[in-house]
Amino acid sequence: MADVTQNGFALRIRRLLPTGWFPSPPATGEAEQAPVLNALLQGYGCVFAWIWAMLAATADQTRLATMTGAFLDMFAADFFGTLLTRNTGESDDAFRTRIEEALFPSLGTRPDVVNTIADEVGRAGRVIEPRNATDCKGLGSLAAPSVGGGYGYGVAALRYGSRAAPFQLFAQLPTGDTSPPATQTLDRIANVLPAGTIAWVQDVENLD
C-alpha cells in the first residue's frame, strides 16, 4: 500500500528529481545529507498528505453508511427538511439509523404497529385483533391448554374475538397512565397502519 503520510509524499517527490543533483534519501538510521532539500519537500508532503486525507474523508461522506457529523445533518435536511433533525446529544450511528428507517419505512403490517408502540413508549405494548385466533383464542373449557381448554370466558389475561370486526385492532400502551394517548403516538400508529383499517388505542396501567 502506498505511503500517503507527509514523509511518504516527500520521498516520492525526491525520487523524481534528476539523479546526481542531490544526495539520495537516507536509509533507515542514516543521517540526512540534504537537510534544506528535505525541509522543502516535507512542506510539499504536508500539503499533499492533507489533500489526500480530505479526499478520503470526502469519499466517506458520499454514502449514508459512512457519513459523519454535519454531513449526516445535511443529508437529513435534503430529504426531510425540518421533519427529521438530530436530537440533542444523539450519536451519528443513532441518527443514521433513524434516517434509514425514514427513507425505507416498513408499513402496513402488524409488526410495524408493535415496533411503533415500543419506540414511542420505550417497552412492548399489546396488539389485539378481534379476528385473530392467536390473540383471542376460542370459547372452551377451563381445562389445561395442553388438552385444548383454558381459553375464552373467565380466564385471566385472555379475551374472545369477533368476526364482525374486520380490519380493526386494539393497541394497549403500557404507559402506566390512564389519560388519552399522546397525539404524536396516535399519528405514528396511523402512519404505519394498512389503508382502510382502524386502531383503537388505550393507555393502560399494566399489561398483566
N, C-alpha and C positions, 0 to 999 in steps of 0.2 A: 504494500500500500504506500502511495506517495506520502512524503513528509510535507504536511501542509502547515507546519509551525513557522514562526518567524525565521528561525535559523535554517529550516529546510528550504524556504524560498530564497534566502540569501545565498545558499550554496548552489542552488540551481542557476541563479544568475551568474555566479562566479565561474561556473563551469562553461558558460557561453563565451567568456572573454577569450581573446586570442591567446594561444599557447606562447609562453615566453614573456608576455608583457608583465605579469605579476606572478609571485610565488603561488604554487598550488595550495589548495586548502590544507590545513594541518591535519595529520592523522590524530586519532584519539591519544591524548596525553602529550602531544607536541605543542610547542609554543606557536602562537600566531606570528607569521613573518610579514604580514601586511596589515597592521592594525588600523591604519587610516582607511584602506580599501574595505576592510571588514566592517568598520563602523558605518561607512556609507551604504554598503549593501544590506546591513542589518536594518537600516532605516527603510529601504525599499521592501525588505522582507516583512517588516512590521505592517506596512500598508497592505501588502498582498495577503498576509495572513488574516488581517481584519476583514478584507473584502471577501475572502473565502468563507470565513465564519458567518458573515452576513448572508451570503448566498445560501449556505447550508441551512441557516435559520429561516430564511425566506421560503425555501423549498418545503419546510415543515408546515409553514402557515398556509400552504395551498390545499391542504386536506383537513377536513374536520377532525379526523382521528388523531392528528398530530399538532393541531393548533394550540396555542397557549396565550395567556394574558389578554391584551387588548384585542388581538385578532379574533378570539372567540366572541368577544362582545360585539365587534363589528359584524361578524358572521350572523349572529342572532339578530342584530338590528337590520341587516339586509333582508332577511327572510321574514321577520316577525315585527319589525318596527319596535314599538314600545310595549308590545304584548308579552314579550319574553325577555326579561332582563336578569342580570346576575343578582342573586341575593347577597346581602351583606355577609362578608366573610366566606362566601361559597368558593370552593376549590374549582380549578379548571376541570378536573375529572367529573365532579358532580354537575357542573354547569353543562359540560359536553353531553352527559347522559340525558339531561332534560331537553337539550336541543335535539338530540337524535330521536327522543320519544315524540317530540312535537313535529319533527319532519316526517317520521314514518309511524304515525299512530296506529295502534290496533283498535279497531272499532267494531261494534255490533255483536259482541259475544258476551256471554256471562262472565268469563274470566276478566274482561275489561271492567265490568262493574265491580267485581270483587277487588281488583287491583286499585281502582279509583277510591273505593272506600278506605282501604288500608293506607293509601297515600295521604288522604285527607285527614283521617283520624289518628293514624300512627299505629294502628293494630287492626287485625282482621275483624270484619263485621259478619253479618249473616244475610244471605240471599235466599229467598223462598219463592219458588214458582208454584202456583197452585196446581198446575197440570204436570208437575214433575214428581213422579213417584218416589224418587230418591229423597226429595225434600219432605214430602207429605206422607209417604208410606201409604198403607191401606187400612181399611177397617178390619180389625182382627181381634183375637183373644188377648188376654194379658199373660199368656204363656211366654216362655223364654223365646227370644228371637230365633234361636237355633232350630226351633220346631215350627217356625212360621208365625209366631204370635209376637206380642209385645209392642204392637204398633196401634195407632189410632186413638180413639176416645180414652180419656182417663189416664194417659201415660204422660209423665212429665217431660218437658222439653221437646215433645213431638207435636205434630199437627196433622190435620187432614185437609185434602185439597178439594178442587172443584174443576170439572171440565167446562163449567160455564164462565170461566175467567181466563180466556186465552190471551196470549201476548201481554201478560201482566206479571209483575214480580213485586215482592215486598222486600225492601232493603232495611235492615236494622243496623244502626250505627252504635258501636259500644262506647259512647262518649261519657257515660255516667251522668247525663243530663236529660231532662225531660222537656226542654224547650224545643221549639221548632228548629230543624237543621239549618245551618248557615246557607245563605243564598249561593255562595261560591261552591259549596258541596253539591247542592242541587243542580247547579249549572254544569258542573263537571260530570255528574252522573248522566244528565240528559245528553251531554255531548257524545257519550260512548254507547248509548242505547241504540238498538236497531230501530229503523224507521217504523212508525206505527205501533210502538209498544208503550206501555205505561209502567212507571215505577212508583210505588207507594213507599215513602221514606219516613223512618221513625228513629228518633233518638231514644235509646233505652238505658236503664241503669246498669244492666249487665246482661250477658247472653247465656247465663246458666239455666 
